[in-house]
Amino acid sequence: MGRPPRAPKRVYKKKATEENKEGDNKAAKAKAVLTRGRFLKGKHKVWTTATFRRPKTLAQSRTPKYLRHSTLKAGTINKYSTIEYPLVGESASKLMEDQNTLVFIVNLKATKPDIKRTFKERFNVDIRKVNTLIRPDGKKKAFITLKGEQAAVELGSKIGII
């Protein structure tokens, strides 16, 4: 490809009078700087590697004109498939009384924000935090701690755990 051709050099007329030579010389230099710019020689880029790397350009987000799928894919997590069932047992009831925490088995693909949002929608309570673990049998267990004065025992009895 090579470099593009350079623009032809400009020729400036000089006046013949000797008395204005110095003043004209300064004026000609100032005019040359204004017309050509400060940089008389254009330098070309020095390549340091043999590999050409395409420069990063603006990546715009997609704005489709219509939906490609009218429904969600099968197996998508919604508010009824996230929480599967509550765990009832001695350790779960102790956590409920002592630490204001409810224990549930949840969908394996559900994330902590999913669990928090679903629990808030379904039971209308505020949640402090959600801890999860995957049991040896492959099911995900979620420990849901409620905020402040909201009693987990009351919510447990409302749900039907106790």
DSSP file with accessible surface (Angstrom, degrees, kcal/mol):
  #  RESIDUE AA STRUCTURE BP1 BP2  ACC     N-H-->O    O-->H-N    N-H-->O    O-->H-N    TCO  KAPPA ALPHA  PHI   PSI    X-CA   Y-CA   Z-CA
    1    1 A M              0   0  243      0, 0.0     0, 0.0     0, 0.0     0, 0.0   0.000 360.0 360.0 360.0 -50.2    0.0    0.0    0.0
    2    2 A G        -     0   0   70      2,-0.0     0, 0.0     0, 0.0     0, 0.0  -0.027 360.0 -43.9  75.8 179.7    2.7    2.5    0.9
    3    3 A R        -     0   0  147      1,-0.1     3,-0.1    41,-0.0    41,-0.0  -0.546  61.2-105.5 -84.0 153.9    2.4    6.1    1.9
    4    4 A P        -     0   0  106      0, 0.0    -1,-0.1     0, 0.0    -2,-0.0  -0.396  48.5 -90.0 -72.4 155.1    0.1    8.6    0.3
    5    5 A P        -     0   0  129      0, 0.0     2,-0.2     0, 0.0     0, 0.0  -0.326  43.7-115.2 -67.6 146.5    1.7   11.1   -2.0
    6    6 A R        -     0   0  162      1,-0.1     3,-0.1    -3,-0.1    -3,-0.0  -0.484  30.3-102.4 -79.4 155.0    2.8   14.4   -0.5
    7    7 A A        -     0   0   86     -2,-0.2    -1,-0.1     1,-0.1     3,-0.1  -0.429  47.7 -95.4 -71.8 147.6    1.2   17.7   -1.4
    8    8 A P        -     0   0  118      0, 0.0    -1,-0.1     0, 0.0     2,-0.1  -0.320  45.8 -99.3 -65.0 148.0    3.3   19.9   -3.7
    9    9 A K        -     0   0  196     -3,-0.1     2,-0.4     1,-0.1    -3,-0.0  -0.424  36.0-123.5 -68.1 143.6    5.5   22.5   -2.1
   10   10 A R        -     0   0  144     -2,-0.1     2,-0.5    -3,-0.1    -1,-0.1  -0.694  16.9-145.8 -90.2 140.2    4.2   26.0   -2.1
   11   11 A V        -     0   0  139     -2,-0.4     2,-0.4     0, 0.0    -1,-0.0  -0.915  11.4-156.7-108.8 127.1    6.2   28.7   -3.7
   12   12 A Y        -     0   0   72     -2,-0.5     2,-0.2     1,-0.0    16,-0.0  -0.866  16.8-122.3-106.8 139.8    6.0   32.1   -2.1
   13   13 A K        -     0   0  210     -2,-0.4     2,-0.4     1,-0.0    -1,-0.0  -0.543  23.1-151.0 -79.1 138.6    6.8   35.4   -3.9
   14   14 A K        -     0   0  182     -2,-0.2     2,-0.2    14,-0.0     7,-0.0  -0.904  15.1-121.1-110.6 143.1    9.5   37.5   -2.5
   15   15 A K        -     0   0  150     -2,-0.4     9,-0.0     1,-0.1     0, 0.0  -0.503  12.0-136.5 -82.9 151.5    9.6   41.3   -2.9
   16   16 A A        +     0   0   97     -2,-0.2     2,-0.2     2,-0.0    -1,-0.1   0.676  69.7 105.6 -83.5 -17.5   12.6   42.9   -4.5
   17   17 A T        -     0   0   64      1,-0.1    -2,-0.1     3,-0.1     0, 0.0  -0.429  55.4-156.7 -73.3 136.6   13.0   45.8   -2.1
   18   18 A E  S >  S+     0   0  143      1,-0.2     3,-1.1    -2,-0.2     4,-0.4   0.801  86.2  62.2 -79.8 -32.3   16.0   45.5    0.2
   19   19 A E  T 3  S+     0   0  166      1,-0.2     3,-0.3     2,-0.1     4,-0.3   0.866 110.1  38.9 -68.1 -33.9   14.7   47.8    3.0
   20   20 A N  T 3> S+     0   0   87      1,-0.2     4,-2.8     2,-0.1     5,-0.3   0.298  87.5 104.0 -95.3  11.2   11.6   45.7    3.7
   21   21 A K  H <> S+     0   0  123     -3,-1.1     4,-2.1     1,-0.2    -1,-0.2   0.915  81.3  44.2 -61.9 -45.7   13.5   42.4    3.4
   22   22 A E  H  > S+     0   0  149     -4,-0.4     4,-1.9    -3,-0.3    -1,-0.2   0.936 116.8  45.5 -68.1 -43.5   13.8   41.7    7.1
   23   23 A G  H  > S+     0   0   47     -4,-0.3     4,-2.2     1,-0.2    -2,-0.2   0.904 114.9  48.2 -64.7 -40.6   10.1   42.6    7.9
   24   24 A D  H  X S+     0   0   49     -4,-2.8     4,-3.0     2,-0.2    -1,-0.2   0.858 106.9  57.0 -67.8 -35.1    8.8   40.7    4.9
   25   25 A N  H  X S+     0   0   77     -4,-2.1     4,-2.3    -5,-0.3    -2,-0.2   0.928 109.6  44.7 -62.6 -44.2   10.9   37.7    5.9
   26   26 A K  H  X S+     0   0  150     -4,-1.9     4,-2.4     2,-0.2    -2,-0.2   0.923 114.8  48.7 -63.9 -43.7    9.2   37.6    9.3
   27   27 A A  H  X S+     0   0   57     -4,-2.2     4,-2.6     1,-0.2    -2,-0.2   0.907 110.7  50.8 -64.5 -39.2    5.8   38.1    7.7
   28   28 A A  H  X S+     0   0   45     -4,-3.0     4,-2.6     2,-0.2    -1,-0.2   0.909 110.4  49.4 -65.9 -40.8    6.5   35.4    5.2
   29   29 A K  H  X S+     0   0  136     -4,-2.3     4,-2.4     2,-0.2    -2,-0.2   0.924 111.9  48.2 -64.0 -42.8    7.5   32.9    7.9
   30   30 A A  H  X S+     0   0   55     -4,-2.4     4,-2.2     1,-0.2    -2,-0.2   0.916 112.8  48.9 -63.2 -40.5    4.4   33.8    9.9
   31   31 A K  H  X S+     0   0  123     -4,-2.6     4,-2.6     1,-0.2     5,-0.3   0.908 110.0  51.4 -65.9 -40.2    2.2   33.3    6.9
   32   32 A A  H  X>S+     0   0    9     -4,-2.6     4,-2.9     1,-0.2     5,-0.6   0.906 109.3  50.3 -63.2 -40.5    3.9   30.0    6.1
   33   33 A V  H  X5S+     0   0   75     -4,-2.4     4,-1.5     1,-0.2    -1,-0.2   0.914 112.7  47.4 -63.9 -40.4    3.3   28.8    9.6
   34   34 A L  H  <5S+     0   0  151     -4,-2.2    -2,-0.2    -5,-0.2    -1,-0.2   0.895 119.8  37.0 -68.1 -39.6   -0.4   29.8    9.3
   35   35 A T  H  <5S+     0   0   60     -4,-2.6    -2,-0.2    -5,-0.2    -3,-0.2   0.916 130.1  27.5 -82.7 -42.0   -0.9   28.2    5.9
   36   36 A R  H  <5S-     0   0  116     -4,-2.9     3,-0.2    -5,-0.3    -3,-0.2   0.682 105.8-123.8 -92.1 -22.1    1.2   25.0    6.2
   37   37 A G     << -     0   0   30     -4,-1.5    -1,-0.2    -5,-0.6    -2,-0.1  -0.314  35.8 -71.1  96.2 174.0    1.1   24.5   10.0
   38   38 A R  S    S+     0   0  185      1,-0.1     2,-0.8    -2,-0.1    -1,-0.2   0.765 113.9  75.0 -77.1 -24.8    4.0   24.2   12.4
   39   39 A F        +     0   0  150     -3,-0.2    -1,-0.1     1,-0.2     3,-0.0  -0.795  52.8 177.1-100.5 109.6    5.1   20.8   11.2
   40   40 A L        +     0   0  124     -2,-0.8     2,-0.5     1,-0.1    -1,-0.2   0.854  69.3  50.6 -79.5 -36.4    6.9   21.0    7.9
   41   41 A K  S    S-     0   0  168      2,-0.0     2,-0.5     0, 0.0    -1,-0.1  -0.891  76.4-142.5-106.2 130.4    7.8   17.3    7.6
   42   42 A G        -     0   0   56     -2,-0.5     2,-0.3    -3,-0.0    -2,-0.0  -0.787  17.9-145.8 -88.8 126.8    5.2   14.6    8.1
   43   43 A K        -     0   0  198     -2,-0.5     2,-0.2     3,-0.0     3,-0.0  -0.732   9.4-133.9 -93.2 142.8    6.6   11.6    9.9
   44   44 A H        -     0   0  114     -2,-0.3     2,-0.2     1,-0.1   -41,-0.0  -0.600  30.9 -93.5 -92.7 157.1    5.3    8.2    9.1
   45   45 A K        -     0   0  139     -2,-0.2     2,-0.6     1,-0.1    -1,-0.1  -0.458  33.1-135.9 -71.3 135.7    4.4    5.6   11.8
   46   46 A V        -     0   0  106     -2,-0.2     2,-0.4    -3,-0.0    -1,-0.1  -0.835  15.9-141.7 -93.6 120.3    7.2    3.2   12.8
   47   47 A W        -     0   0  162     -2,-0.6     3,-0.1     1,-0.1     0, 0.0  -0.689  18.5-176.9 -84.2 130.2    5.9   -0.4   13.0
   48   48 A T        +     0   0  133     -2,-0.4     2,-0.3     3,-0.1    -1,-0.1   0.585  65.8  44.2-102.8 -15.6    7.4   -2.3   15.9
   49   49 A T        -     0   0   85      2,-0.1    -1,-0.1     1,-0.1     0, 0.0  -0.922  69.7-134.9-127.3 159.9    5.8   -5.7   15.2
   50   50 A A  S    S+     0   0  112     -2,-0.3     2,-0.4     2,-0.1    -1,-0.1   0.628  84.2  86.4 -84.4 -13.7    5.2   -7.8   12.1
   51   51 A T  S    S-     0   0   84      2,-0.0     2,-0.5     1,-0.0    -2,-0.1  -0.757  73.2-138.9 -93.6 132.0    1.6   -8.5   13.2
   52   52 A F        -     0   0  139     -2,-0.4     2,-0.6     2,-0.0    -2,-0.1  -0.765  15.5-160.9 -87.7 124.8   -1.1   -6.1   12.2
   53   53 A R        -     0   0  198     -2,-0.5     3,-0.1     3,-0.0    -2,-0.0  -0.937  19.0-127.8-106.9 121.1   -3.6   -5.6   15.1
   54   54 A R        -     0   0  207     -2,-0.6     3,-0.1     1,-0.1    -2,-0.0  -0.467  32.3-112.6 -66.1 132.4   -7.0   -4.2   14.0
   55   55 A P        -     0   0   90      0, 0.0     2,-0.3     0, 0.0    -1,-0.1  -0.324  31.4-103.3 -68.4 149.5   -7.8   -1.2   16.1
   56   56 A K        -     0   0  207     -3,-0.1     2,-0.2     1,-0.0     3,-0.0  -0.549  43.3-169.3 -71.9 134.6  -10.7   -1.4   18.6
   57   57 A T        -     0   0  123     -2,-0.3     2,-0.2     1,-0.1    -1,-0.0  -0.674  36.2 -66.2-118.9 175.6  -13.8    0.4   17.3
   58   58 A L        -     0   0  142     -2,-0.2     2,-0.7     1,-0.1    -1,-0.1  -0.427  43.0-155.1 -67.2 124.8  -17.1    1.4   18.9
   59   59 A A        -     0   0   94     -2,-0.2     2,-0.3    -3,-0.0    -1,-0.1  -0.899  13.5-158.1-102.7 109.0  -19.2   -1.6   19.8
   60   60 A Q        -     0   0  164     -2,-0.7     2,-0.1     1,-0.1     3,-0.1  -0.627  19.4-110.6 -89.8 148.0  -22.9   -0.6   19.8
   61   61 A S        -     0   0  105     -2,-0.3     2,-0.2     1,-0.1    -1,-0.1  -0.408  41.3 -97.9 -73.2 153.4  -25.5   -2.5   21.7
   62   62 A R        -     0   0  237     -2,-0.1    -1,-0.1     1,-0.1     0, 0.0  -0.485  33.3-174.0 -76.0 138.1  -28.1   -4.4   19.7
   63   63 A T        -     0   0  108     -2,-0.2    -1,-0.1    -3,-0.1     2,-0.0  -0.776  16.0-159.8-128.8  85.0  -31.5   -2.8   19.1
   64   64 A P        -     0   0   86      0, 0.0     3,-0.1     0, 0.0    -2,-0.0  -0.329  17.5-141.6 -70.1 150.5  -33.6   -5.4   17.4
   65   65 A K  S    S+     0   0  187      1,-0.2     2,-0.3    -2,-0.0     0, 0.0   0.740  84.8   9.7 -79.9 -26.5  -36.7   -4.3   15.4
   66   66 A Y  S    S-     0   0  155      0, 0.0     2,-0.2     0, 0.0    -1,-0.2  -0.978  89.2 -89.8-148.6 161.1  -38.7   -7.3   16.6
   67   67 A L        -     0   0  140     -2,-0.3     3,-0.1     1,-0.1    -2,-0.0  -0.530  23.4-154.2 -73.3 135.9  -38.4  -10.1   19.1
   68   68 A R  S    S+     0   0  150     -2,-0.2     2,-0.4     1,-0.2    -1,-0.1   0.794  85.8  34.2 -79.3 -29.7  -36.8  -13.2   17.8
   69   69 A H        -     0   0  138      1,-0.1    -1,-0.2    -3,-0.0     4,-0.1  -0.995  65.0-158.0-128.3 131.1  -38.6  -15.5   20.3
   70   70 A S  S    S+     0   0  116     -2,-0.4     2,-0.3    -3,-0.1    -1,-0.1   0.752  79.8  33.8 -79.6 -23.7  -42.1  -14.8   21.5
   71   71 A T  S    S-     0   0  108      1,-0.0     2,-0.1     3,-0.0     3,-0.1  -0.836  92.1 -92.7-126.4 166.6  -41.7  -16.8   24.7
   72   72 A L        -     0   0  136     -2,-0.3     3,-0.1     1,-0.1    -2,-0.1  -0.385  51.3 -94.1 -73.3 156.3  -38.9  -17.6   27.2
   73   73 A K    >   -     0   0  166      1,-0.1     3,-1.4    -2,-0.1    -1,-0.1  -0.310  49.0 -91.1 -65.9 155.0  -36.8  -20.7   26.7
   74   74 A A  T 3  S+     0   0  107      1,-0.2    -1,-0.1    -3,-0.1     3,-0.1  -0.406 113.6  30.8 -66.3 139.5  -37.8  -23.8   28.5
   75   75 A G  T 3  S+     0   0   70      1,-0.3    -1,-0.2    -2,-0.1     2,-0.2   0.557  81.1 151.5  88.4   7.5  -36.2  -24.1   31.9
   76   76 A T    <   -     0   0   61     -3,-1.4     2,-0.4     1,-0.1    -1,-0.3  -0.507  50.8-112.7 -72.7 140.6  -36.0  -20.3   32.4
   77   77 A I        +     0   0   44     -2,-0.2     2,-0.2    -3,-0.1    -1,-0.1  -0.612  44.0 168.5 -79.0 123.4  -36.1  -19.4   36.1
   78   78 A N    >>  -     0   0   87     -2,-0.4     4,-1.3    -3,-0.0     3,-0.6  -0.679  52.7 -86.4-121.5-176.8  -39.2  -17.5   37.2
   79   79 A K  T 34 S+     0   0   74      1,-0.2     4,-0.5    -2,-0.2    43,-0.1   0.696 125.9  46.9 -71.0 -14.7  -40.5  -16.7   40.6
   80   80 A Y  T 34 S+     0   0  155      2,-0.1    -1,-0.2     1,-0.1    -3,-0.1   0.688 113.5  45.5 -96.9 -19.9  -42.3  -20.0   41.0
   81   81 A S  T <4 S+     0   0   39     -3,-0.6    -2,-0.2     1,-0.1    26,-0.2   0.575  99.9  70.2 -96.6  -9.8  -39.5  -22.3   39.9
   82   82 A T  S  < S+     0   0    1     -4,-1.3    25,-2.8     1,-0.2     2,-0.6   0.980  98.6  44.7 -70.7 -56.5  -36.7  -20.5   41.9
   83   83 A I  E     +A  106   0A   8     -4,-0.5    23,-0.2    23,-0.2    -1,-0.2  -0.797  66.0 177.6 -92.8 120.0  -37.8  -21.6   45.4
   84   84 A E  E     -     0   0A 100     21,-2.1    22,-0.2    -2,-0.6    -1,-0.2   0.951  56.6 -34.0 -88.6 -58.5  -38.7  -25.3   45.4
   85   85 A Y  E     -A  105   0A  90     20,-1.5    20,-3.2     0, 0.0    -1,-0.3  -0.985  58.2-102.4-161.7 155.8  -39.6  -26.2   49.1
   86   86 A P  E     -A  104   0A  42      0, 0.0     2,-0.5     0, 0.0    18,-0.3  -0.511  33.4-122.1 -80.7 152.0  -38.7  -25.2   52.7
   87   87 A L        -     0   0   37     16,-2.6     2,-0.5    -2,-0.2    16,-0.3  -0.825  25.0-163.6 -93.3 130.7  -36.5  -27.5   54.8
   88   88 A V        +     0   0  104     -2,-0.5     2,-0.3     4,-0.1     3,-0.1  -0.966  34.7 104.6-116.4 127.6  -38.1  -28.6   58.0
   89   89 A G  S  > S-     0   0   36     -2,-0.5     4,-2.4     1,-0.1     5,-0.2  -0.979  77.9 -79.4 178.7 178.3  -35.9  -30.1   60.7
   90   90 A E  H  > S+     0   0  176     -2,-0.3     4,-2.1     2,-0.2     5,-0.2   0.937 125.4  44.7 -64.8 -45.8  -34.3  -29.5   64.1
   91   91 A S  H  > S+     0   0   89      1,-0.2     4,-2.2     2,-0.2    -1,-0.2   0.889 113.7  51.0 -68.1 -36.6  -31.4  -27.5   62.7
   92   92 A A  H  > S+     0   0    7      1,-0.2     4,-1.9     2,-0.2    -1,-0.2   0.908 110.9  47.6 -67.3 -40.2  -33.7  -25.4   60.5
   93   93 A S  H  X S+     0   0   43     -4,-2.4     4,-2.0     2,-0.2    -1,-0.2   0.871 110.5  52.7 -70.1 -33.0  -36.0  -24.6   63.3
   94   94 A K  H  X S+     0   0  129     -4,-2.1     4,-2.9     2,-0.2     5,-0.4   0.924 109.9  48.0 -65.4 -43.4  -33.1  -23.7   65.6
   95   95 A L  H  X S+     0   0   37     -4,-2.2     4,-1.7     1,-0.2     6,-1.4   0.881 109.2  55.4 -61.9 -36.9  -31.8  -21.3   62.9
   96   96 A M  H  X S+     0   0    6     -4,-1.9     4,-0.5     4,-0.2    56,-0.4   0.916 116.0  35.6 -63.7 -41.9  -35.3  -19.8   62.6
   97   97 A E  H  < S+     0   0  128     -4,-2.0    -2,-0.2     2,-0.1    -1,-0.2   0.923 126.5  34.7 -79.3 -45.5  -35.5  -19.0   66.3
   98   98 A D  H  < S+     0   0  106     -4,-2.9    -3,-0.2    -5,-0.2    -2,-0.2   0.917 131.5  22.1 -81.2 -45.2  -31.9  -18.0   67.0
   99   99 A Q  H  < S-     0   0  123     -4,-1.7    -3,-0.2    -5,-0.4    -1,-0.2   0.287  95.8-118.5-112.3   8.0  -30.6  -16.3   63.8
  100  100 A N     <  +     0   0   34     -4,-0.5    46,-2.3    -5,-0.3     2,-0.4   0.904  68.0 141.8  58.5  43.0  -33.9  -15.2   62.1
  101  101 A T  E     - B   0 145A   5     -6,-1.4     2,-0.3    44,-0.2    44,-0.2  -0.957  41.3-155.0-125.2 135.5  -33.1  -17.4   59.1
  102  102 A L  E     - B   0 144A   0     42,-2.8    42,-3.2    -2,-0.4     2,-0.5  -0.826  12.8-144.0-105.0 147.9  -35.2  -19.6   56.9
  103  103 A V  E     + B   0 143A   7    -16,-0.3   -16,-2.6    -2,-0.3     2,-0.3  -0.949  24.3 169.6-117.8 127.9  -33.8  -22.6   55.0
  104  104 A F  E     -AB  86 142A   3     38,-2.5    38,-3.3    -2,-0.5     2,-0.5  -0.952  35.2-126.4-132.8 153.8  -35.1  -23.5   51.6
  105  105 A I  E     -AB  85 141A   0    -20,-3.2   -21,-2.1    -2,-0.3   -20,-1.5  -0.882  41.3-175.0 -94.4 128.8  -34.1  -25.9   48.7
  106  106 A V  E     -AB  83 140A   2     34,-2.5    34,-0.8    -2,-0.5   -23,-0.2  -0.731  33.4 -72.3-123.0 170.3  -33.9  -23.8   45.6
  107  107 A N    >   -     0   0   35    -25,-2.8     3,-1.3    -2,-0.2    -1,-0.1  -0.348  41.0-127.6 -61.3 140.8  -33.3  -24.3   41.9
  108  108 A L  T 3  S+     0   0   88      1,-0.3    -1,-0.1    -2,-0.0    33,-0.1   0.825 108.7  48.4 -63.8 -29.3  -29.7  -25.3   41.1
  109  109 A K  T 3  S+     0   0  165      2,-0.0    -1,-0.3    31,-0.0     2,-0.2   0.485  86.2 112.0 -91.0  -2.0  -29.4  -22.5   38.5
  110  110 A A    <   -     0   0    0     -3,-1.3     2,-0.2   -28,-0.2    -4,-0.1  -0.529  56.9-147.5 -74.6 136.8  -30.8  -19.8   40.7
  111  111 A T     >  -     0   0   67     -2,-0.2     4,-2.5     1,-0.1     5,-0.2  -0.508  28.7-101.5 -95.8 170.4  -28.4  -17.1   41.8
  112  112 A K  H  > S+     0   0   98      1,-0.2     4,-2.7     2,-0.2     5,-0.2   0.917 123.7  49.0 -61.0 -44.9  -28.4  -15.2   45.1
  113  113 A P  H  > S+     0   0   86      0, 0.0     4,-2.6     0, 0.0     5,-0.2   0.900 110.9  52.2 -61.7 -36.5  -30.0  -12.1   43.6
  114  114 A D  H  > S+     0   0   34      2,-0.2     4,-2.6     1,-0.2     5,-0.2   0.936 111.6  45.9 -60.4 -46.7  -32.7  -14.3   41.9
  115  115 A I  H  X S+     0   0    0     -4,-2.5     4,-2.7     2,-0.2     5,-0.2   0.931 113.8  48.8 -63.5 -44.1  -33.5  -15.9   45.3
  116  116 A K  H  X S+     0   0   89     -4,-2.7     4,-2.2    -5,-0.2    -2,-0.2   0.939 113.9  45.3 -62.5 -46.9  -33.6  -12.6   47.1
  117  117 A R  H  X S+     0   0  125     -4,-2.6     4,-2.3    -5,-0.2    -2,-0.2   0.937 114.9  47.8 -64.3 -44.1  -35.9  -11.0   44.4
  118  118 A T  H  X S+     0   0    1     -4,-2.6     4,-2.8    -5,-0.2     5,-0.3   0.919 111.5  49.7 -64.3 -43.5  -38.2  -14.0   44.3
  119  119 A F  H  X S+     0   0    0     -4,-2.7     4,-2.5    -5,-0.2     5,-0.4   0.910 111.2  49.5 -63.5 -40.8  -38.5  -14.3   48.1
  120  120 A K  H  X S+     0   0  110     -4,-2.2     4,-1.3    -5,-0.2    -1,-0.2   0.906 113.9  45.9 -65.2 -40.4  -39.3  -10.6   48.3
  121  121 A E  H  < S+     0   0  105     -4,-2.3    -2,-0.2    -5,-0.2    -1,-0.2   0.924 118.7  40.1 -66.8 -44.7  -42.0  -10.9   45.6
  122  122 A R  H  < S+     0   0   95     -4,-2.8    -2,-0.2    -5,-0.2    -3,-0.2   0.886 130.4  23.1 -77.1 -38.7  -43.7  -14.0   47.0
  123  123 A F  H  < S-     0   0   34     -4,-2.5    -3,-0.2    -5,-0.3    -1,-0.2   0.461  92.2-132.1-111.7  -4.3  -43.6  -13.4   50.7
  124  124 A N     <  +     0   0  142     -4,-1.3     2,-0.3    -5,-0.4    -4,-0.2   0.910  60.4 127.4  56.0  50.0  -43.4   -9.6   50.9
  125  125 A V        -     0   0   19     -6,-0.3     2,-0.3    -5,-0.1    -1,-0.2  -0.934  60.9-111.6-131.3 157.6  -40.5   -9.4   53.4
  126  126 A D        -     0   0   66     -2,-0.3    21,-1.9    21,-0.2     2,-0.4  -0.728  29.7-149.7 -90.6 142.3  -37.2   -7.6   53.5
  127  127 A I  E     -C  146   0A   8     -2,-0.3    19,-0.3    19,-0.3     3,-0.1  -0.907  15.8-166.5-117.7 134.0  -34.1   -9.8   53.3
  128  128 A R  E    S-     0   0A 138     17,-2.5     2,-0.3    -2,-0.4    18,-0.2   0.933  71.3 -25.2 -80.1 -52.3  -30.7   -9.0   54.9
  129  129 A K  E     -C  145   0A 102     16,-1.2    16,-2.4     2,-0.0     2,-0.4  -0.988  49.0-136.6-158.3 164.6  -28.7  -11.6   53.0
  130  130 A V  E     -C  144   0A  11     -2,-0.3     2,-0.4    14,-0.2    14,-0.2  -0.998  15.2-170.8-129.0 126.0  -28.7  -15.0   51.3
  131  131 A N  E     -C  143   0A  69     12,-2.4    12,-3.5    -2,-0.4     2,-0.3  -0.947  11.5-170.8-113.2 140.2  -26.2  -17.7   51.7
  132  132 A T  E     +C  142   0A  44     -2,-0.4     2,-0.3    10,-0.2    10,-0.2  -0.912  11.9 174.4-129.2 156.7  -26.2  -20.8   49.5
  133  133 A L  E     -C  141   0A  76      8,-2.1     8,-3.1    -2,-0.3     2,-0.6  -0.971  29.5-123.4-151.4 157.6  -24.5  -24.2   49.3
  134  134 A I  E     -C  140   0A 107     -2,-0.3     6,-0.2     6,-0.2    -2,-0.0  -0.933  30.5-137.5-105.8 122.4  -24.8  -27.2   47.1
  135  135 A R    >   -     0   0   53      4,-3.2     3,-2.1    -2,-0.6     0, 0.0  -0.262  25.3-105.2 -73.8 164.3  -25.5  -30.4   49.1
  136  136 A P  T 3  S+     0   0  146      0, 0.0    -1,-0.1     0, 0.0    -2,-0.0   0.781 120.8  61.0 -61.8 -24.9  -23.7  -33.7   48.4
  137  137 A D  T 3  S-     0   0   92      2,-0.1     3,-0.1     1,-0.0    -2,-0.0   0.449 122.3-106.0 -82.8   3.0  -27.0  -35.0   46.7
  138  138 A G  S <  S+     0   0   39     -3,-2.1     2,-0.3     1,-0.3    -1,-0.0   0.488  79.1 125.0  93.3   4.1  -26.7  -32.1   44.2
  139  139 A K        -     0   0   87    -32,-0.0    -4,-3.2   -31,-0.0     2,-0.5  -0.701  59.1-122.7 -97.0 151.0  -29.5  -29.8   45.5
  140  140 A K  E     -BC 106 134A  28    -34,-0.8   -34,-2.5    -2,-0.3     2,-0.4  -0.796  21.6-159.1 -96.4 129.3  -28.9  -26.2   46.3
  141  141 A K  E     -BC 105 133A  46     -8,-3.1    -8,-2.1    -2,-0.5     2,-0.5  -0.890   4.5-159.8-108.3 135.3  -29.8  -25.1   49.9
  142  142 A A  E     -BC 104 132A   0    -38,-3.3   -38,-2.5    -2,-0.4     2,-0.7  -0.967   8.7-157.0-120.3 129.3  -30.4  -21.4   50.6
  143  143 A F  E     -BC 103 131A  42    -12,-3.5   -12,-2.4    -2,-0.5     2,-0.7  -0.927  16.2-164.8-101.6 112.2  -30.2  -19.8   54.0
  144  144 A I  E     -BC 102 130A   0    -42,-3.2   -42,-2.8    -2,-0.7     2,-0.5  -0.877   1.6-160.9-107.8 112.2  -32.3  -16.6   53.9
  145  145 A T  E     -BC 101 129A  12    -16,-2.4   -17,-2.5    -2,-0.7   -16,-1.2  -0.806  13.0-140.8 -94.6 128.6  -31.8  -14.1   56.8
  146  146 A L  E     - C   0 127A   1    -46,-2.3   -19,-0.3    -2,-0.5     2,-0.2  -0.509  21.0-104.7 -88.1 156.4  -34.6  -11.6   57.3
  147  147 A K    >   -     0   0  105    -21,-1.9     3,-1.6    -2,-0.2   -21,-0.2  -0.512  59.7 -51.2 -80.7 147.1  -34.0   -8.0   58.2
  148  148 A G  T 3  S+     0   0   46      1,-0.2    -2,-0.1    -2,-0.2   -20,-0.0   0.126 117.8   3.0  41.3-123.6  -34.5   -6.4   61.6
  149  149 A E  T 3  S+     0   0  175      2,-0.1     2,-0.5     0, 0.0    -1,-0.2   0.479  94.3 113.0 -82.7  -4.3  -37.8   -7.0   63.5
  150  150 A Q    <   -     0   0   54     -3,-1.6     2,-0.4   -24,-0.1    -4,-0.1  -0.600  65.2-137.9 -71.4 119.8  -39.4   -9.3   61.0
  151  151 A A     >  -     0   0   32     -2,-0.5     4,-1.6     1,-0.2     5,-0.1  -0.649  12.6-155.7 -86.9 130.1  -39.6  -12.6   62.7
  152  152 A A  H  > S+     0   0    0     -2,-0.4     4,-2.7   -56,-0.4     5,-0.2   0.795  95.6  61.7 -69.5 -27.8  -38.7  -15.7   60.7
  153  153 A V  H  > S+     0   0   57    -57,-0.3     4,-2.3     2,-0.2     5,-0.2   0.929 104.0  47.7 -65.7 -41.7  -40.9  -17.8   63.2
  154  154 A E  H  > S+     0   0  139      2,-0.2     4,-2.1     1,-0.2    -1,-0.2   0.926 114.2  46.0 -63.6 -45.6  -44.0  -15.8   62.2
  155  155 A L  H  X S+     0   0   10     -4,-1.6     4,-2.6     1,-0.2     5,-0.2   0.903 111.1  54.1 -65.6 -36.6  -43.3  -16.2   58.5
  156  156 A G  H  X>S+     0   0    0     -4,-2.7     5,-2.8     1,-0.2     4,-2.3   0.899 109.9  46.0 -62.8 -41.3  -42.5  -19.9   59.0
  157  157 A S  H  <5S+     0   0   69     -4,-2.3    -1,-0.2     3,-0.2    -2,-0.2   0.875 111.7  52.6 -71.0 -32.9  -45.9  -20.5   60.6
  158  158 A K  H  <5S+     0   0  156     -4,-2.1    -2,-0.2    -5,-0.2    -1,-0.2   0.911 113.3  43.8 -66.2 -41.1  -47.6  -18.4   57.9
  159  159 A I  H  <5S-     0   0   53     -4,-2.6    -2,-0.2    -5,-0.1    -1,-0.2   0.867 119.5-111.1 -72.3 -36.4  -45.9  -20.6   55.2
  160  160 A G  T  <5S+     0   0   57     -4,-2.3    -3,-0.2    -5,-0.2    -4,-0.1   0.616  81.0 122.2 112.9  18.9  -46.7  -23.8   57.1
  161  161 A I      <       0   0   20     -5,-2.8    -4,-0.2    -6,-0.2    -5,-0.1   0.917 360.0 360.0 -74.8 -43.5  -43.2  -24.9   58.2
  162  162 A I              0   0  117     -6,-0.7    -1,-0.1    -9,-0.2    -2,-0.0  -0.710 360.0 360.0 -94.7 360.0  -44.0  -24.9   61.9
